[in-house]
Amino acid sequence: MSDIFREIDEELRRDNLLKLWSQYGRYIVALAVAALLVAGGVVAWRDHQLSERQAQSTRFAGALELAAAGKPADAEKVFGLIARDGGGGYAVLASFEQAGLLAKSGDRKAAAAAYDRIAATSGVGSAFHDLAVLLSVMQSMPSADPHAVLARLAPLTGAGNPWRPTALELSAAARLQAGDKKGAVELYKSLADDLTAPPTLRARAAEMATALAPS
């Protein structure tokens, strides 16, 4: 008797499945095809991204070779193209390399502008943004307005910022340029006593504090 009920149950299940398939089968097939298309698209996009990264890596390495071979102008152009068209990490690195080559060439104004473009780029990490600001300030001093320099450096002088010691050193120089000798000495002294600052920076700060101290 139990076998009969089991067979009936199985028949009912088959009938129900056939009815469901007749009503919704085309939708199930459509969903399956869509899922396959999406999966294929994801794979294709990943392959494209990998290919793009490999191409950018090759171009970046080529630009570095040009710079090492004493062709900074050619290297700067390639870095500029990668920065403009590359996207992602290589674009950021290329932007810094391009700005660095401009600085080495003596074109401080163009270098500062290049660093400013990096800082203004959306999606750049905070560490890279702050470094770009720092390097822009370094290129624009001492011709820049010292008060404007202090305003730009202020966000970088907070505790925990990786560029804090250098930002404070530049802030001290800006205060000195603005005629605030006392404020400059205080900053130099605090840097000289800051155990978290690099030793060479602490040594420079100590020398400046001593040199600026009232006789």
Backbone as a chain_set.jsonl record, in Angstrom:
{"seq": "MSDIFREIDEELRRDNLLKLWSQYGRYIVALAVAALLVAGGVVAWRDHQLSERQAQSTRFAGALELAAAGKPADAEKVFGLIARDGGGGYAVLASFEQAGLLAKSGDRKAAAAAYDRIAATSGVGSAFHDLAVLLSVMQSMPSADPHAVLARLAPLTGAGNPWRPTALELSAAARLQAGDKKGAVELYKSLADDLTAPPTLRARAAEMATALAPS", "coords": {"N": [[0.826, -1.207, 0.0], [1.923, 1.275, 0.771], [3.76, 1.672, -1.28], [2.126, 2.216, -3.422], [0.97, 4.695, -2.67], [3.308, 6.199, -2.675], [4.015, 6.152, -5.371], [1.854, 7.519, -6.43], [2.248, 9.987, -5.229], [4.674, 10.758, -6.405], [3.849, 10.942, -9.059], [2.082, 13.061, -8.881], [3.848, 15.091, -8.193], [5.425, 15.194, -10.518], [3.45, 15.987, -12.321], [2.859, 18.522, -11.272], [5.312, 19.812, -11.618], [5.485, 19.783, -14.409], [3.315, 21.4, -15.044], [4.184, 23.815, -13.865], [6.456, 24.261, -15.388], [5.35, 24.571, -17.921], [4.04, 26.957, -17.562], [5.972, 28.786, -16.564], [8.36, 28.233, -17.72], [9.67, 29.568, -19.876], [10.456, 31.915, -18.655], [12.262, 31.024, -16.773], [14.266, 30.016, -18.417], [15.039, 32.428, -19.64], [16.048, 33.81, -17.449], [18.227, 32.167, -16.824], [19.807, 32.466, -19.118], [20.34, 35.216, -18.925], [21.827, 35.249, -16.565], [24.08, 33.836, -17.396], [25.053, 35.595, -19.346], [25.682, 37.847, -17.768], [27.66, 36.732, -16.11], [29.573, 36.117, -18.053], [30.116, 38.69, -18.961], [31.3, 39.842, -16.69], [33.636, 38.313, -16.473], [34.873, 39.027, -18.892], [35.231, 41.759, -18.459], [37.015, 41.714, -16.303], [39.209, 40.522, -17.54], [39.781, 42.498, -19.383], [40.473, 44.617, -17.674], [42.769, 43.54, -16.473], [44.431, 43.351, -18.708], [44.662, 46.079, -19.306], [45.998, 47.013, -17.016], [48.416, 45.655, -17.272], [49.368, 46.793, -19.625], [49.648, 49.466, -18.794], [51.588, 49.11, -16.84], [53.774, 48.363, -18.424], [54.148, 50.69, -19.958], [54.699, 52.504, -17.914], [57.082, 51.465, -16.846], [58.668, 51.822, -19.084], [58.771, 54.622, -19.216], [60.174, 55.177, -16.872], [62.621, 54.077, -17.597], [63.365, 55.804, -19.647], [63.757, 58.154, -18.168], [65.916, 57.34, -16.563], [67.781, 57.015, -18.524], [68.575, 59.515, -19.109], [66.736, 61.139, -20.444], [64.732, 63.143, -19.633], [62.68, 64.859, -20.575], [61.289, 63.392, -22.509], [60.455, 61.293, -20.89], [58.812, 62.664, -19.12], [56.686, 63.381, -20.759], [55.566, 60.873, -21.37], [54.837, 60.002, -18.802], [52.948, 61.945, -18.318], [50.949, 61.248, -20.179], [50.166, 58.751, -19.178], [49.196, 59.542, -16.7], [47.038, 61.046, -17.503], [45.409, 59.349, -19.052], [45.525, 56.837, -17.923], [44.327, 55.995, -15.382], [43.476, 54.694, -12.108], [45.981, 53.207, -9.896], [48.471, 53.465, -11.264], [48.161, 55.822, -12.661], [48.18, 57.752, -10.646], [50.778, 57.39, -9.571], [52.267, 57.987, -11.87], [51.604, 60.66, -12.148], [52.878, 61.811, -9.933], [55.529, 61.215, -10.619], [55.802, 62.682, -12.99], [55.451, 65.32, -12.022], [57.67, 65.405, -10.326], [59.788, 65.264, -12.17], [59.402, 67.68, -13.491], [60.01, 69.41, -11.406], [62.729, 68.803, -11.017], [63.716, 69.775, -13.368], [63.746, 72.436, -12.914], [61.514, 73.95, -13.264], [59.645, 75.18, -11.218], [57.145, 76.326, -10.838], [55.465, 74.982, -12.672], [55.758, 72.44, -11.636], [54.62, 72.718, -9.077], [51.998, 73.251, -9.85], [51.374, 70.807, -11.035], [51.458, 69.095, -8.835], [49.358, 70.209, -7.422], [47.223, 69.499, -9.05], [47.152, 66.774, -8.609], [46.41, 66.721, -5.916], [43.874, 67.734, -6.167], [42.494, 65.778, -7.438], [39.79, 63.603, -7.537], [39.109, 60.81, -5.45], [41.703, 60.16, -4.817], [43.802, 58.81, -2.356], [43.998, 59.831, 1.114], [46.606, 60.039, 2.134], [48.187, 60.313, -0.187], [47.029, 62.621, -1.196], [47.682, 64.522, 0.806], [50.467, 64.395, 0.651], [50.873, 65.414, -1.915], [49.991, 68.045, -1.544], [51.919, 68.909, 0.29], [54.314, 68.699, -1.232], [53.702, 70.504, -3.234], [53.648, 72.888, -1.808], [56.343, 73.002, -1.038], [57.524, 73.438, -3.502], [56.475, 75.909, -4.18], [57.354, 77.686, -2.268], [60.038, 80.079, -1.72], [58.354, 82.062, -2.696], [55.621, 82.142, -2.398], [52.72, 83.402, -0.615], [53.231, 83.593, 2.799], [51.223, 83.3, 4.748], [49.171, 82.061, 3.365], [50.454, 79.701, 2.835], [50.714, 78.637, 5.429], [48.016, 78.202, 5.987], [47.415, 76.202, 4.155], [49.017, 74.149, 5.053], [48.108, 73.604, 7.585], [46.057, 71.515, 7.936], [47.678, 69.304, 7.758], [49.232, 69.131, 9.953], [48.208, 67.87, 12.115], [47.975, 65.49, 14.83], [49.046, 62.206, 14.178], [49.056, 62.374, 11.431], [50.944, 61.271, 8.692], [52.724, 62.99, 7.452], [53.243, 64.988, 9.195], [55.667, 65.931, 10.695], [57.298, 67.085, 8.61], [55.494, 68.938, 7.597], [55.259, 70.635, 9.786], [57.857, 71.618, 9.927], [58.019, 73.072, 7.535], [56.013, 74.866, 8.117], [57.174, 76.299, 10.186], [59.207, 77.585, 8.76], [57.61, 79.173, 7.134], [56.396, 80.826, 9.031], [58.62, 82.202, 9.898], [59.267, 83.555, 7.571], [57.061, 85.183, 7.442], [57.607, 86.949, 9.395], [57.199, 86.198, 11.975], [59.083, 85.438, 14.212], [59.26, 84.43, 16.807], [57.161, 82.522, 16.882], [58.162, 80.776, 14.96], [60.496, 79.812, 16.186], [59.399, 78.452, 18.356], [58.056, 76.363, 17.073], [60.249, 75.061, 15.888], [61.637, 74.244, 18.163], [59.761, 72.479, 19.317], [59.73, 70.514, 17.386], [62.364, 69.606, 17.505], [62.299, 68.286, 19.893], [60.566, 66.256, 19.426], [60.136, 62.946, 19.476], [59.052, 61.281, 17.62], [59.612, 62.286, 15.17], [61.73, 62.211, 12.229], [65.243, 61.603, 12.711], [67.127, 63.27, 11.305], [65.564, 65.461, 10.624], [64.865, 66.389, 13.15], [67.379, 67.159, 14.031], [67.963, 69.276, 12.258], [65.93, 71.035, 13.021], [66.686, 71.591, 15.653], [69.091, 72.931, 15.219], [68.149, 75.201, 13.847], [66.518, 76.347, 15.807], [68.429, 77.0, 17.706], [70.003, 78.802, 16.252], [68.204, 80.878, 15.824], [67.576, 81.712, 18.329], [67.399, 84.265, 20.86], [70.251, 86.267, 21.383]], "CA": [[0.0, 0.0, 0.0], [2.797, 2.449, 0.841], [4.353, 1.857, -2.601], [1.112, 2.854, -4.277], [0.913, 6.113, -2.286], [4.559, 6.83, -3.098], [3.927, 6.342, -6.813], [0.88, 8.595, -6.657], [2.908, 11.234, -4.816], [5.651, 11.09, -7.432], [3.108, 11.379, -10.238], [1.582, 14.416, -8.608], [4.991, 16.002, -8.261], [5.762, 15.364, -11.922], [2.396, 16.811, -12.93], [3.021, 19.901, -10.808], [6.502, 20.349, -12.26], [5.162, 20.024, -15.809], [2.461, 22.588, -15.09], [5.024, 24.987, -13.582], [7.347, 24.494, -16.527], [4.566, 25.103, -19.035], [3.651, 28.34, -17.265], [7.093, 29.679, -16.252], [9.598, 27.726, -18.288], [10.372, 30.567, -20.689], [11.084, 32.895, -17.753], [13.42, 30.359, -16.172], [15.308, 30.007, -19.454], [15.518, 33.802, -19.803], [16.884, 34.128, -16.299], [19.466, 31.412, -16.946], [20.603, 33.124, -20.158], [20.8, 36.495, -18.379], [22.892, 34.957, -15.6], [25.275, 33.476, -18.165], [25.564, 36.815, -19.972], [26.309, 38.655, -16.719], [28.908, 36.074, -15.715], [30.518, 36.308, -19.149], [30.522, 40.093, -18.962], [32.227, 40.063, -15.567], [34.918, 37.714, -16.842], [35.457, 39.856, -19.954], [35.667, 43.025, -17.855], [38.218, 41.442, -15.524], [40.3, 40.312, -18.495], [40.111, 43.821, -19.937], [41.171, 45.367, -16.636], [44.098, 42.961, -16.335], [45.181, 43.769, -19.885], [44.952, 47.501, -19.156], [47.035, 47.174, -15.986], [49.681, 45.187, -17.836], [49.814, 47.813, -20.577], [50.1, 50.618, -18.016], [52.846, 48.73, -16.201], [54.812, 48.416, -19.458], [54.395, 52.107, -20.278], [55.316, 53.137, -16.743], [58.462, 51.001, -16.807], [59.363, 52.479, -20.187], [59.017, 56.015, -18.835], [61.263, 55.154, -15.896], [63.852, 53.824, -18.335], [63.704, 57.056, -20.331], [64.309, 59.075, -17.165], [67.231, 56.829, -16.168], [68.686, 57.158, -19.666], [68.876, 60.93, -19.32], [65.767, 61.751, -21.352], [63.624, 63.537, -18.748], [61.572, 65.483, -21.305], [60.496, 62.301, -23.089], [59.825, 60.572, -19.776], [57.74, 63.514, -18.575], [55.542, 63.287, -21.675], [54.926, 59.56, -21.196], [54.166, 60.022, -17.5], [51.761, 62.787, -18.468], [49.926, 60.478, -20.881], [49.648, 57.735, -18.246], [48.414, 60.254, -15.682], [45.783, 61.542, -18.108], [44.57, 58.297, -19.634], [45.696, 55.533, -17.291], [43.377, 55.649, -14.328], [43.969, 53.774, -11.088], [47.217, 53.49, -9.174], [49.554, 53.902, -12.137], [47.923, 57.223, -13.006], [48.636, 58.556, -9.507], [52.233, 57.307, -9.535], [52.773, 58.723, -13.019], [51.432, 62.091, -11.857], [53.97, 62.203, -9.037], [56.788, 61.166, -11.38], [55.793, 63.824, -13.896], [55.694, 66.524, -11.222], [59.048, 65.35, -9.856], [60.673, 65.619, -13.285], [59.256, 69.127, -13.697], [60.76, 70.059, -10.325], [64.156, 68.628, -11.288], [64.082, 70.62, -14.507], [63.801, 73.814, -12.447], [60.23, 74.624, -13.486], [58.958, 75.007, -9.936], [55.74, 76.722, -10.985], [54.756, 73.872, -13.329], [55.764, 71.309, -10.702], [53.61, 72.998, -8.053], [50.683, 73.088, -10.482], [51.155, 69.364, -11.223], [51.109, 68.539, -7.516], [48.015, 70.692, -7.084], [46.255, 68.686, -9.801], [47.028, 65.496, -7.904], [45.633, 66.963, -4.694], [42.483, 68.042, -6.531], [41.9, 64.618, -8.103], [38.865, 62.857, -6.671], [39.444, 59.401, -5.285], [43.078, 59.981, -4.359], [43.857, 58.555, -0.917], [44.366, 60.991, 1.934], [48.068, 60.123, 2.256], [48.689, 60.87, -1.448], [46.543, 64.006, -1.27], [48.486, 65.357, 1.699], [51.825, 64.459, 0.108], [50.834, 66.336, -3.048], [49.926, 69.401, -0.976], [53.226, 69.175, 0.894], [55.29, 68.914, -2.296], [53.335, 71.748, -3.901], [54.118, 73.977, -0.936], [57.802, 73.034, -1.128], [57.9, 74.034, -4.786], [56.01, 77.297, -4.27], [58.121, 78.54, -1.354], [59.547, 81.103, -0.781], [57.626, 83.136, -3.373], [54.208, 82.127, -2.023], [52.312, 84.144, 0.57], [53.44, 82.704, 3.945], [49.965, 83.031, 5.452], [48.477, 81.057, 2.561], [51.188, 78.456, 3.056], [50.326, 78.132, 6.751], [46.643, 77.713, 5.896], [47.423, 74.935, 3.413], [49.726, 73.124, 5.835], [47.44, 73.369, 8.872], [45.422, 70.19, 8.067], [48.693, 68.248, 7.754], [50.019, 69.193, 11.182], [47.497, 67.18, 13.19], [48.571, 64.253, 15.34], [48.72, 61.01, 13.414], [49.294, 62.556, 10.007], [52.294, 60.79, 8.395], [53.579, 64.077, 6.969], [53.216, 66.043, 10.216], [56.955, 66.585, 10.977], [57.71, 67.941, 7.497], [54.552, 70.052, 7.532], [55.615, 71.572, 10.859], [59.111, 72.285, 9.547], [57.667, 74.078, 6.535], [55.227, 75.901, 8.808], [58.144, 77.142, 10.906], [59.85, 78.44, 7.758], [56.614, 80.159, 6.699], [56.256, 81.804, 10.12], [59.826, 83.039, 9.866], [59.117, 84.418, 6.402], [56.012, 86.162, 7.736], [58.097, 87.843, 10.438], [56.86, 85.645, 13.284], [60.283, 84.721, 14.643], [58.946, 83.696, 18.035], [56.374, 81.347, 16.512], [59.042, 79.853, 14.244], [61.383, 79.181, 17.178], [58.588, 77.496, 19.132], [57.842, 75.178, 16.247], [61.522, 74.354, 15.74], [61.927, 73.587, 19.441], [58.857, 71.336, 19.499], [60.183, 69.475, 16.471], [63.62, 69.058, 18.018], [61.979, 67.413, 21.033], [59.581, 65.264, 18.995], [60.819, 61.675, 19.248], [58.452, 60.583, 16.479], [60.11, 62.897, 13.946], [62.989, 61.631, 11.761], [66.426, 62.195, 13.384], [67.73, 64.366, 10.542], [64.671, 66.617, 10.744], [65.017, 66.888, 14.514], [68.676, 67.837, 14.101], [67.821, 70.567, 11.573], [65.075, 71.898, 13.838], [67.488, 72.024, 16.794], [70.045, 73.925, 14.706], [67.42, 76.423, 13.561], [66.095, 76.935, 17.082], [69.621, 77.608, 18.315], [70.43, 79.957, 15.452], [67.216, 81.952, 15.938], [67.402, 82.099, 19.74], [67.959, 85.584, 21.185], [71.627, 86.178, 21.901]], "C": [[0.867, 1.268, 0.0], [3.445, 2.733, -0.499], [3.393, 2.57, -3.529], [1.033, 4.351, -3.982], [2.165, 6.866, -2.744], [4.516, 7.123, -4.594], [2.967, 7.482, -7.151], [1.514, 9.957, -6.34], [3.908, 11.693, -5.871], [4.963, 11.579, -8.699], [2.581, 12.793, -10.071], [2.715, 15.456, -8.703], [5.378, 16.276, -9.712], [4.74, 16.244, -12.629], [2.548, 18.278, -12.554], [4.232, 20.573, -11.483], [6.237, 20.683, -13.727], [4.287, 21.262, -15.965], [3.278, 23.865, -14.86], [5.916, 25.319, -14.773], [6.587, 25.098, -17.705], [4.196, 26.569, -18.822], [4.859, 29.28, -17.175], [8.417, 29.251, -16.891], [10.38, 28.765, -19.062], [11.07, 31.622, -19.819], [12.343, 32.301, -17.103], [14.583, 30.338, -17.158], [15.901, 31.406, -19.63], [16.446, 34.21, -18.658], [18.229, 33.412, -16.384], [20.392, 32.057, -17.974], [21.179, 34.447, -19.655], [21.955, 36.284, -17.401], [24.188, 34.615, -16.308], [25.9, 34.704, -18.821], [26.281, 37.706, -18.966], [27.65, 38.066, -16.315], [29.97, 36.25, -16.793], [31.02, 37.737, -19.219], [31.517, 40.406, -17.868], [33.602, 39.525, -15.9], [35.633, 38.567, -17.895], [35.995, 41.167, -19.391], [36.934, 42.831, -17.041], [39.425, 41.238, -16.429], [40.755, 41.644, -19.092], [40.905, 44.646, -18.936], [42.598, 44.864, -16.456], [44.989, 43.384, -17.498], [45.592, 45.23, -19.799], [46.065, 47.737, -18.14], [48.399, 46.738, -16.509], [50.245, 46.2, -18.817], [50.345, 49.045, -19.854], [51.439, 50.335, -17.341], [54.002, 48.822, -17.187], [55.164, 49.853, -19.8], [55.102, 52.821, -19.139], [56.785, 52.755, -16.655], [59.28, 51.657, -17.917], [59.698, 53.929, -19.873], [60.152, 56.113, -17.816], [62.608, 54.93, -16.58], [64.312, 55.068, -19.093], [64.338, 58.058, -19.364], [65.708, 58.643, -16.758], [68.253, 57.001, -17.28], [69.011, 58.61, -19.975], [67.97, 61.609, -20.328], [64.533, 62.191, -20.555], [62.434, 64.14, -19.48], [60.661, 64.415, -21.916], [59.754, 61.531, -22.002], [58.647, 61.355, -19.221], [56.496, 63.449, -19.443], [54.797, 61.972, -21.491], [54.192, 59.499, -19.868], [52.887, 60.853, -17.569], [50.617, 62.056, -19.154], [49.308, 59.419, -19.968], [48.761, 58.388, -17.193], [47.065, 60.686, -16.22], [44.842, 60.409, -18.502], [44.567, 56.993, -18.854], [44.605, 55.149, -16.316], [44.014, 54.71, -13.317], [45.309, 54.197, -10.496], [48.34, 54.007, -10.045], [49.397, 55.373, -12.526], [48.427, 58.14, -11.893], [50.165, 58.57, -9.448], [52.858, 58.092, -10.681], [52.669, 60.227, -12.801], [52.536, 62.596, -10.948], [55.308, 62.213, -9.781], [56.897, 62.356, -12.324], [56.106, 65.12, -13.153], [57.13, 66.567, -10.729], [60.043, 65.719, -10.947], [60.6, 67.115, -13.598], [60.045, 69.894, -12.638], [62.258, 69.969, -10.577], [64.628, 69.511, -12.441], [64.193, 72.088, -14.122], [62.516, 74.593, -12.652], [59.356, 74.413, -12.252], [57.47, 75.341, -10.032], [54.931, 75.589, -11.606], [54.684, 72.664, -12.408], [54.699, 71.5, -9.628], [52.207, 72.807, -8.61], [50.356, 71.609, -10.682], [50.781, 68.704, -9.902], [49.715, 68.977, -7.086], [46.937, 69.89, -7.814], [46.061, 67.321, -9.135], [46.141, 65.659, -6.68], [44.156, 67.2, -4.99], [41.772, 66.863, -7.187], [41.008, 63.858, -7.135], [39.283, 61.395, -6.615], [40.868, 59.135, -4.861], [43.071, 59.78, -2.838], [44.371, 59.754, -0.145], [45.879, 61.154, 2.043], [48.67, 60.737, 1.003], [48.257, 62.323, -1.607], [47.422, 64.922, -0.432], [49.927, 65.484, 1.207], [51.886, 65.429, -1.064], [50.786, 67.786, -2.569], [51.293, 69.811, -0.426], [54.262, 69.511, -0.178], [54.98, 70.181, -3.085], [53.824, 72.952, -3.114], [55.633, 74.12, -1.038], [58.269, 73.694, -2.422], [57.535, 75.517, -4.863], [56.728, 78.234, -3.306], [59.461, 78.885, -2.01], [58.714, 82.214, -1.42], [56.162, 83.207, -2.952], [53.956, 82.972, -0.774], [52.437, 83.231, 1.791], [52.161, 82.372, 4.707], [49.127, 81.998, 4.695], [49.13, 79.691, 2.735], [50.786, 77.825, 4.389], [48.915, 77.545, 6.73], [46.593, 76.361, 5.178], [48.044, 73.809, 4.243], [48.99, 72.741, 7.12], [46.791, 71.987, 8.974], [46.432, 69.04, 8.165], [49.461, 68.174, 9.065], [49.345, 68.5, 12.364], [48.201, 65.9, 13.602], [48.116, 63.067, 14.505], [48.911, 61.153, 11.921], [50.728, 62.131, 9.686], [53.26, 61.878, 7.945], [53.697, 65.214, 7.979], [54.58, 66.691, 10.456], [57.405, 67.534, 9.863], [56.792, 69.149, 7.371], [54.862, 71.093, 8.608], [56.903, 72.318, 10.532], [58.848, 73.372, 8.517], [56.851, 75.21, 7.153], [56.14, 76.849, 9.574], [58.837, 78.094, 9.94], [58.894, 79.531, 7.282], [56.403, 81.23, 7.763], [57.446, 82.759, 10.131], [59.74, 84.024, 8.703], [58.091, 85.519, 6.645], [56.425, 87.15, 8.821], [57.78, 87.373, 11.846], [58.028, 84.778, 13.785], [60.011, 83.878, 15.883], [58.184, 82.414, 17.734], [57.22, 80.305, 15.793], [59.932, 79.099, 15.216], [60.621, 78.13, 17.991], [58.351, 76.208, 18.353], [59.123, 74.363, 16.096], [61.879, 73.608, 17.03], [61.052, 72.355, 19.652], [59.253, 70.178, 18.587], [61.46, 68.809, 16.963], [63.376, 68.08, 19.158], [61.018, 66.283, 20.667], [60.29, 63.954, 18.625], [60.238, 60.894, 18.069], [58.937, 61.14, 15.145], [61.411, 62.215, 13.516], [64.186, 62.329, 12.401], [67.025, 63.371, 12.634], [66.878, 65.632, 10.635], [64.785, 67.23, 12.131], [66.323, 67.664, 14.657], [68.609, 69.205, 13.426], [67.011, 71.538, 12.412], [65.858, 72.44, 15.038], [68.487, 73.109, 16.367], [69.356, 75.261, 14.437], [66.975, 77.114, 14.843], [67.248, 77.628, 17.77], [70.028, 78.867, 17.579], [69.489, 81.149, 15.615], [67.006, 82.443, 17.366], [68.037, 83.469, 20.0], [69.353, 85.427, 21.783], [71.722, 86.881, 23.243]], "O": [[0.559, 2.227, -0.707], [3.668, 3.894, -0.843], [3.792, 3.422, -4.323], [1.029, 5.175, -4.896], [2.088, 8.026, -3.149], [4.923, 8.196, -5.037], [3.231, 8.297, -8.035], [1.342, 10.932, -7.071], [3.978, 12.879, -6.192], [5.432, 12.518, -9.342], [2.628, 13.609, -10.992], [2.531, 16.552, -9.231], [5.628, 17.418, -10.097], [5.089, 17.12, -13.42], [2.392, 19.166, -13.392], [4.177, 21.742, -11.864], [6.687, 21.71, -14.234], [4.476, 22.065, -16.878], [3.097, 24.863, -15.557], [6.109, 26.483, -15.124], [7.077, 25.994, -18.393], [4.055, 27.328, -19.781], [4.801, 30.418, -17.639], [9.463, 29.845, -16.627], [11.602, 28.85, -18.937], [12.12, 32.151, -20.182], [13.346, 32.989, -16.913], [15.729, 30.604, -16.795], [17.116, 31.558, -19.756], [17.474, 34.856, -18.861], [19.262, 33.994, -16.049], [21.595, 32.184, -17.749], [22.338, 34.77, -19.913], [22.931, 37.033, -17.403], [25.264, 35.039, -15.889], [27.123, 34.843, -18.853], [27.345, 38.255, -19.254], [28.647, 38.778, -16.189], [31.134, 36.503, -16.484], [32.193, 37.981, -19.498], [32.473, 41.151, -18.086], [34.613, 40.18, -15.649], [36.838, 38.8, -17.804], [37.065, 41.632, -19.784], [37.831, 43.673, -17.074], [40.522, 41.712, -16.135], [41.948, 41.884, -19.28], [41.887, 45.296, -19.295], [43.528, 45.657, -16.304], [46.154, 43.731, -17.304], [46.71, 45.594, -20.162], [46.962, 48.551, -18.364], [49.413, 47.374, -16.224], [51.452, 46.442, -18.845], [51.367, 49.607, -20.247], [52.312, 51.201, -17.276], [55.083, 49.299, -16.84], [56.34, 50.198, -19.918], [55.993, 53.641, -19.365], [57.639, 53.609, -16.419], [60.443, 52.007, -17.715], [60.776, 54.413, -20.219], [60.986, 57.015, -17.886], [63.615, 55.521, -16.19], [65.509, 55.348, -19.17], [65.322, 58.721, -19.694], [66.598, 59.483, -16.619], [69.45, 57.119, -17.017], [69.65, 58.906, -20.985], [68.386, 62.553, -20.999], [63.432, 61.683, -20.77], [61.293, 63.956, -19.056], [59.435, 64.513, -21.853], [58.59, 61.165, -22.162], [57.609, 60.782, -18.891], [55.377, 63.459, -18.931], [53.567, 61.942, -21.459], [53.065, 59.009, -19.798], [51.876, 60.509, -16.957], [49.457, 62.211, -18.773], [48.095, 59.209, -19.974], [47.71, 57.858, -16.836], [46.069, 60.696, -15.496], [43.63, 60.5, -18.31], [43.716, 56.133, -19.083], [44.022, 54.07, -16.429], [44.978, 54.011, -13.63], [45.717, 55.356, -10.577], [49.09, 54.89, -9.629], [50.387, 56.083, -12.699], [49.028, 59.18, -12.163], [50.776, 59.628, -9.294], [53.86, 58.783, -10.492], [53.547, 60.981, -13.223], [53.073, 63.682, -11.162], [56.122, 63.117, -9.59], [57.959, 62.966, -12.443], [56.928, 65.918, -13.603], [57.749, 67.631, -10.708], [61.03, 66.407, -10.685], [61.609, 67.738, -13.928], [60.674, 70.908, -12.94], [62.981, 70.944, -10.376], [65.782, 69.936, -12.485], [64.678, 72.901, -14.909], [62.425, 75.759, -12.266], [58.451, 73.579, -12.247], [56.641, 74.707, -9.38], [53.841, 75.267, -11.131], [53.684, 71.946, -12.39], [53.963, 70.569, -9.301], [51.33, 72.269, -7.933], [49.207, 71.196, -10.522], [49.892, 67.854, -9.856], [48.98, 68.212, -6.462], [45.867, 69.633, -7.262], [44.954, 66.785, -9.102], [45.244, 64.855, -6.431], [43.294, 66.902, -4.163], [40.574, 66.939, -7.462], [41.434, 63.511, -6.033], [39.748, 60.823, -7.601], [41.217, 57.991, -4.571], [42.395, 60.518, -2.121], [45.093, 60.591, -0.686], [46.383, 62.277, 2.044], [49.558, 61.585, 1.094], [49.022, 63.157, -2.093], [47.856, 65.974, -0.902], [50.539, 66.545, 1.328], [52.849, 66.186, -1.192], [51.462, 68.651, -3.125], [51.757, 70.927, -0.657], [55.0, 70.489, -0.051], [55.895, 70.858, -3.554], [54.348, 73.911, -3.681], [56.149, 75.236, -1.116], [59.27, 74.41, -2.444], [58.214, 76.29, -5.538], [56.715, 79.449, -3.503], [59.982, 78.08, -2.782], [58.401, 83.204, -0.76], [55.525, 84.245, -3.136], [54.865, 83.219, 0.018], [51.8, 82.178, 1.818], [52.033, 81.276, 5.254], [48.458, 81.164, 5.304], [48.454, 78.663, 2.778], [50.547, 76.62, 4.464], [48.647, 76.527, 7.367], [45.817, 75.482, 5.554], [47.633, 72.654, 4.138], [49.228, 71.669, 7.676], [46.948, 71.328, 10.002], [46.089, 67.941, 8.598], [50.256, 67.256, 9.268], [49.855, 68.539, 13.484], [48.934, 65.3, 12.816], [46.938, 62.945, 14.17], [48.926, 60.151, 11.206], [51.653, 62.592, 10.354], [54.475, 61.711, 8.043], [54.2, 66.287, 7.648], [54.659, 67.919, 10.424], [57.841, 68.652, 10.135], [57.248, 70.254, 7.075], [54.742, 72.294, 8.366], [57.029, 73.507, 10.824], [59.394, 74.471, 8.616], [56.983, 76.369, 6.759], [55.906, 78.058, 9.606], [59.035, 79.268, 10.254], [59.304, 80.67, 7.054], [56.247, 82.408, 7.439], [57.296, 83.962, 10.344], [60.1, 85.193, 8.844], [58.219, 86.632, 6.135], [55.683, 88.082, 9.132], [58.065, 88.08, 12.813], [57.956, 83.549, 13.777], [60.48, 82.745, 15.988], [58.511, 81.35, 18.258], [57.031, 79.103, 15.983], [60.105, 77.887, 15.092], [61.145, 77.053, 18.275], [58.434, 75.109, 18.902], [59.098, 73.135, 16.164], [62.365, 72.478, 16.987], [61.53, 71.316, 20.107], [59.13, 69.011, 18.96], [61.618, 67.593, 16.852], [64.157, 67.152, 19.364], [60.694, 65.446, 21.51], [60.956, 63.868, 17.593], [60.862, 59.955, 17.576], [58.7, 60.535, 14.1], [62.129, 61.688, 14.366], [64.142, 63.541, 12.612], [67.395, 64.37, 13.251], [67.408, 66.74, 10.716], [64.8, 68.452, 12.274], [66.369, 68.699, 15.322], [69.134, 70.184, 13.956], [67.35, 72.717, 12.511], [65.713, 73.608, 15.399], [68.691, 74.087, 17.085], [69.897, 76.321, 14.752], [67.05, 78.338, 14.947], [67.086, 78.703, 18.347], [70.359, 79.879, 18.197], [69.924, 82.298, 15.551], [66.345, 83.456, 17.592], [69.081, 83.794, 19.434], [69.586, 84.538, 22.603], [72.795, 86.919, 23.845]]}, "num_chains": 1, "name": "protein.A"}
